[in-house]
């Protein structure tokens, strides 16, 4: 603010009026006359907007203080040397109503102290809490699974150390603990939302969203939605079923005769902690209310049990990502297990099967990340079938069918009518013959192919899940009512469409 024309202030006159100065406000443009008495601490304030005029300052107060005759003078300064005392100006009227600015900007004080900070928090803090709870819970579930494998299924304790190493390396490879993880997740979600809006509304395709977000990004979102955005990202990077894959991969490296079908069956039957493992997380880690806004049920309850093919492919994918050079499957142990289950002579079949394995070394005996490839256990069984055909002269010339027909008919020995060149080995001796082989395989198949009682109908399976898989889990009134509705619908469909 400057005085008009740059003239010096008028002399201090008598009559109590005194000299005056005309100042123009730089803020609102109002021009007013000011007397020396209007100054506060040597500075004048605009009567319209209460802005302080720092360009003009009163340097004297009373002409009687001076011996010479003169008038009170004012001194123009280009810039105040010290900041005047804080003076809270009254709000001045504006021609249009405007939104009140926030009480504090990002440069005035940290976001931790702004209004609502205790409710929202920083995105890094919220994401870190969800991430830390999720990772701790997965590690607890993995430890429980390894404990069951060692104590109940007699797996070597070596798998525990191997699984720990695999788990740490895989977590490091996933980069879930990167510093910008929270911002990156929010940025990707925002980009997906913008793409969805542009696809539905025909707007221009948004440009790539950078990972650096403004400080106001999180408060604009619903907190619940942000929490599940973090959870969805974690489940994509480190899904709950990854604990089963790590267990199987550790067993594979430790040369254990554990198959993906075993892991799948034990998880489905509730013998291996997976389906109801979330109920033990809070007991081992404490309540999640203080550490994470999401409950263990929301974090760790699996949607489904991964299939056997996908389980093996997931294990191969983990090994590939962390750079493991895997050996082939333990053919000897798995083949011996199959022969035991089929009640076949191990001493006669297994050596020949091992020779075929060493000669062929098919690539299907190594784990692969391709879920469409033939599983390793199928390749082992194929080698055993080839060994059986060679040992018992089952060469596709009708020997198998003739033996099966003879076994189902009068029970006579069909090998006696065959020429010597086609007569199977052991047919005239006390060794294990072809007919006995067929009988043993048939009885072993009937023994293996046994359906559990809980798989007969839906009611049996639901009861099995309630009593065995999810013991001690209480449902709410709404959930019980919903289950009753679904059961009534199922009964109605059974009546309309009987099997």
HULIN-V674006 format. One record per residue. N is the residue number from 1. RES is the residue in three letters. OMEGA is omega as a letter, one per 20 degrees, with the letter a starting at -180 (999 if undefined). NEAR is the number of other C-alpha atoms within 12 Angstrom. Layout:
BEGIN
{{N	RES	OMEGA	NEAR} {N	RES	OMEGA	NEAR}}
END
This chain:
BEGIN
{{1	UNK	a	31} {2	UNK	r	30} {3	UNK	a	29} {4	UNK	r	17} {5	UNK	r	11} {6	UNK	a	17} {7	UNK	r	16} {8	UNK	r	22} {9	UNK	r	30} {10	UNK	r	23} {11	UNK	r	21} {12	UNK	a	27} {13	UNK	a	20} {14	UNK	r	12} {15	UNK	r	7} {16	UNK	a	12} {17	UNK	r	15} {18	UNK	r	24} {19	UNK	a	28} {20	UNK	r	29} {21	UNK	r	36} {22	UNK	a	27} {23	UNK	r	36} {24	UNK	a	31} {25	UNK	r	29} {26	UNK	a	21} {27	UNK	a	21} {28	UNK	r	23} {29	UNK	a	17} {30	UNK	r	23} {31	UNK	a	23} {32	UNK	r	25} {33	UNK	a	25} {34	UNK	r	31} {35	UNK	r	31} {36	UNK	r	37} {37	UNK	a	24} {38	UNK	a	25} {39	UNK	r	26} {40	UNK	a	24} {41	UNK	r	23} {42	UNK	a	27} {43	UNK	r	36} {44	UNK	r	36} {45	UNK	r	39} {46	UNK	a	31} {47	UNK	a	27} {48	UNK	a	22} {49	UNK	r	25} {50	UNK	r	22} {51	UNK	a	27} {52	UNK	r	35} {53	UNK	a	41} {54	UNK	a	33} {55	UNK	a	28} {56	UNK	a	35} {57	UNK	r	36} {58	UNK	a	30} {59	UNK	r	20} {60	UNK	a	22} {61	UNK	a	24} {62	UNK	a	23} {63	UNK	r	21} {64	UNK	r	13} {65	UNK	a	12} {66	UNK	a	13} {67	UNK	a	9} {68	UNK	r	9} {69	UNK	a	13} {70	UNK	a	16} {71	UNK	r	26} {72	UNK	a	30} {73	UNK	r	27} {74	UNK	a	31} {75	UNK	r	25} {76	UNK	r	25} {77	UNK	a	20} {78	UNK	a	13} {79	UNK	r	16} {80	UNK	a	18} {81	UNK	r	10} {82	UNK	a	10} {83	UNK	r	13} {84	UNK	r	20} {85	UNK	a	14} {86	UNK	r	12} {87	UNK	a	15} {88	UNK	a	13} {89	UNK	r	15} {90	UNK	r	14} {91	UNK	a	12} {92	UNK	a	18} {93	UNK	r	13} {94	UNK	a	11} {95	UNK	r	7} {96	UNK	r	7} {97	UNK	r	8} {98	UNK	r	9} {99	UNK	r	7} {100	UNK	r	8} {101	UNK	r	7} {102	UNK	a	13} {103	UNK	a	13} {104	UNK	r	15} {105	UNK	a	16} {106	UNK	a	15} {107	UNK	a	11} {108	UNK	r	12} {109	UNK	a	13} {110	UNK	r	15} {111	UNK	a	26} {112	UNK	a	20} {113	UNK	r	18} {114	UNK	a	23} {115	UNK	r	17} {116	UNK	a	13} {117	UNK	a	19} {118	UNK	r	14} {119	UNK	a	20} {120	UNK	a	29} {121	UNK	r	26} {122	UNK	r	29} {123	UNK	r	39} {124	UNK	a	29} {125	UNK	r	27} {126	UNK	r	36} {127	UNK	r	41} {128	UNK	r	30} {129	UNK	r	27} {130	UNK	a	40} {131	UNK	a	40} {132	UNK	r	27} {133	UNK	a	34} {134	UNK	a	43} {135	UNK	r	35} {136	UNK	r	30} {137	UNK	r	39} {138	UNK	r	41} {139	UNK	r	35} {140	UNK	r	32} {141	UNK	r	40} {142	UNK	r	40} {143	UNK	r	32} {144	UNK	r	29} {145	UNK	r	39} {146	UNK	r	38} {147	UNK	r	26} {148	UNK	r	27} {149	UNK	a	33} {150	UNK	a	23} {151	UNK	a	16} {152	UNK	a	16} {153	UNK	r	21} {154	UNK	r	17} {155	UNK	a	25} {156	UNK	a	26} {157	UNK	r	23} {158	UNK	a	23} {159	UNK	a	33} {160	UNK	r	31} {161	UNK	r	23} {162	UNK	r	26} {163	UNK	r	37} {164	UNK	r	25} {165	UNK	r	22} {166	UNK	a	34} {167	UNK	a	36} {168	UNK	a	24} {169	UNK	a	22} {170	UNK	r	29} {171	UNK	r	29} {172	UNK	a	19} {173	UNK	a	20} {174	UNK	r	22} {175	UNK	r	22} {176	UNK	a	31} {177	UNK	r	26} {178	UNK	a	18} {179	UNK	a	18} {180	UNK	a	21} {181	UNK	a	29} {182	UNK	r	36} {183	UNK	a	32} {184	UNK	r	28} {185	UNK	r	36} {186	UNK	r	36} {187	UNK	r	29} {188	UNK	r	25} {189	UNK	r	27} {190	UNK	r	28} {191	UNK	r	21} {192	UNK	r	20} {193	UNK	r	19} {194	UNK	r	22} {195	UNK	r	21} {196	UNK	r	17} {197	UNK	r	16} {198	UNK	r	16} {199	UNK	a	14} {200	UNK	a	12} {201	UNK	r	12} {202	UNK	r	12} {203	UNK	r	13} {204	UNK	a	13} {205	UNK	a	18} {206	UNK	r	18} {207	UNK	a	15} {208	UNK	a	16} {209	UNK	r	22} {210	UNK	a	18} {211	UNK	a	20} {212	UNK	r	20} {213	UNK	r	24} {214	UNK	a	18} {215	UNK	a	22} {216	UNK	a	18} {217	UNK	a	24} {218	UNK	a	33} {219	UNK	r	25} {220	UNK	a	17} {221	UNK	r	18} {222	UNK	a	14} {223	UNK	a	22} {224	UNK	a	20} {225	UNK	r	20} {226	UNK	r	33} {227	UNK	a	34} {228	UNK	r	27} {229	UNK	r	34} {230	UNK	a	41} {231	UNK	r	38} {232	UNK	r	26} {233	UNK	r	30} {234	UNK	a	33} {235	UNK	r	27} {236	UNK	a	16} {237	UNK	a	26} {238	UNK	a	36} {239	UNK	a	32} {240	UNK	a	40} {241	UNK	r	39} {242	UNK	r	41} {243	UNK	r	44} {244	UNK	r	50} {245	UNK	r	45} {246	UNK	r	47} {247	UNK	r	52} {248	UNK	r	45} {249	UNK	r	47} {250	UNK	r	42} {251	UNK	r	39} {252	UNK	a	38} {253	UNK	r	33} {254	UNK	r	26} {255	UNK	r	25} {256	UNK	r	33} {257	UNK	r	32} {258	UNK	a	37} {259	UNK	r	38} {260	UNK	r	37} {261	UNK	r	26} {262	UNK	r	26} {263	UNK	a	39} {264	UNK	a	31} {265	UNK	a	24} {266	UNK	r	27} {267	UNK	r	36} {268	UNK	a	31} {269	UNK	r	27} {270	UNK	r	25} {271	UNK	r	28} {272	UNK	a	34} {273	UNK	r	41} {274	UNK	a	44} {275	UNK	a	37} {276	UNK	a	35} {277	UNK	a	37} {278	UNK	r	35} {279	UNK	a	31} {280	UNK	a	29} {281	UNK	a	33} {282	UNK	r	27} {283	UNK	a	15} {284	UNK	a	20} {285	UNK	a	25} {286	UNK	a	19} {287	UNK	a	20} {288	UNK	a	26} {289	UNK	a	15} {290	UNK	a	15} {291	UNK	a	23} {292	UNK	a	31} {293	UNK	a	32} {294	UNK	a	32} {295	UNK	r	26} {296	UNK	r	35} {297	UNK	r	23} {298	UNK	a	25} {299	UNK	a	38} {300	UNK	r	41} {301	UNK	a	29} {302	UNK	r	28} {303	UNK	a	16} {304	UNK	r	16} {305	UNK	a	32} {306	UNK	a	30} {307	UNK	a	23} {308	UNK	r	31} {309	UNK	r	29} {310	UNK	r	30} {311	UNK	r	40} {312	UNK	r	46} {313	UNK	r	32} {314	UNK	r	34} {315	UNK	r	42} {316	UNK	r	38} {317	UNK	r	25} {318	UNK	r	41} {319	UNK	a	34} {320	UNK	a	23} {321	UNK	a	22} {322	UNK	r	23} {323	UNK	r	14} {324	UNK	r	22} {325	UNK	a	16} {326	UNK	r	25} {327	UNK	r	23} {328	UNK	r	30} {329	UNK	r	37} {330	UNK	a	28} {331	UNK	a	40} {332	UNK	a	31} {333	UNK	a	25} {334	UNK	r	33} {335	UNK	r	39} {336	UNK	r	28} {337	UNK	r	25} {338	UNK	a	33} {339	UNK	r	31} {340	UNK	a	20} {341	UNK	r	21} {342	UNK	r	27} {343	UNK	r	25} {344	UNK	a	31} {345	UNK	a	27} {346	UNK	a	26} {347	UNK	a	18} {348	UNK	a	23} {349	UNK	a	32} {350	UNK	r	32} {351	UNK	r	23} {352	UNK	r	26} {353	UNK	r	36} {354	UNK	r	27} {355	UNK	r	18} {356	UNK	r	25} {357	UNK	a	29} {358	UNK	a	16} {359	UNK	a	11} {360	UNK	a	17} {361	UNK	a	21} {362	UNK	a	22} {363	UNK	a	18} {364	UNK	r	28} {365	UNK	r	32} {366	UNK	r	33} {367	UNK	a	41} {368	UNK	r	33} {369	UNK	r	24} {370	UNK	a	22} {371	UNK	a	21} {372	UNK	a	16} {373	UNK	r	21} {374	UNK	a	25} {375	UNK	a	32} {376	UNK	a	39} {377	UNK	r	35} {378	UNK	r	26} {379	UNK	r	29} {380	UNK	r	39} {381	UNK	r	28} {382	UNK	r	25} {383	UNK	r	35} {384	UNK	r	36} {385	UNK	r	27} {386	UNK	r	26} {387	UNK	r	29} {388	UNK	r	34} {389	UNK	a	25} {390	UNK	a	21} {391	UNK	a	29} {392	UNK	r	32} {393	UNK	r	29} {394	UNK	a	28} {395	UNK	r	19} {396	UNK	r	14} {397	UNK	r	16} {398	UNK	a	18} {399	UNK	a	29} {400	UNK	a	29} {401	UNK	r	19} {402	UNK	r	28} {403	UNK	r	34} {404	UNK	r	27} {405	UNK	r	20} {406	UNK	a	23} {407	UNK	a	23} {408	UNK	a	17} {409	UNK	a	12} {410	UNK	r	11} {411	UNK	r	16} {412	UNK	a	16} {413	UNK	a	24} {414	UNK	a	29} {415	UNK	a	34} {416	UNK	a	18} {417	UNK	a	18} {418	UNK	r	18} {419	UNK	a	12} {420	UNK	a	14} {421	UNK	a	13} {422	UNK	a	24} {423	UNK	a	30} {424	UNK	a	37} {425	UNK	r	26} {426	UNK	a	22} {427	UNK	a	29} {428	UNK	a	19} {429	UNK	a	12} {430	UNK	r	10} {431	UNK	a	18} {432	UNK	a	26} {433	UNK	a	30} {434	UNK	a	38} {435	UNK	r	36} {436	UNK	r	29} {437	UNK	r	33} {438	UNK	r	30} {439	UNK	a	25} {440	UNK	r	24} {441	UNK	r	26} {442	UNK	r	20} {443	UNK	r	18} {444	UNK	r	21} {445	UNK	r	16} {446	UNK	r	14} {447	UNK	a	14} {448	UNK	a	16} {449	UNK	r	13} {450	UNK	r	13} {451	UNK	r	11} {452	UNK	a	15} {453	UNK	a	15} {454	UNK	a	21} {455	UNK	a	17} {456	UNK	a	15} {457	UNK	a	18} {458	UNK	a	20} {459	UNK	r	21} {460	UNK	r	17} {461	UNK	r	20} {462	UNK	r	22} {463	UNK	r	19} {464	UNK	r	22} {465	UNK	a	24} {466	UNK	a	21} {467	UNK	a	18} {468	UNK	a	24} {469	UNK	a	27} {470	UNK	a	28} {471	UNK	r	21} {472	UNK	r	13} {473	UNK	a	19} {474	UNK	r	13} {475	UNK	r	14} {476	UNK	a	10} {477	UNK	r	10} {478	UNK	r	11} {479	UNK	r	13} {480	UNK	r	13} {481	UNK	r	13} {482	UNK	r	14} {483	UNK	r	19} {484	UNK	r	16} {485	UNK	a	14} {486	UNK	r	17} {487	UNK	r	19} {488	UNK	r	16} {489	UNK	r	15} {490	UNK	r	18} {491	UNK	r	17} {492	UNK	r	13} {493	UNK	r	13} {494	UNK	r	15} {495	UNK	a	11} {496	UNK	a	10} {497	UNK	r	9} {498	UNK	a	9} {499	UNK	999	8}}
END
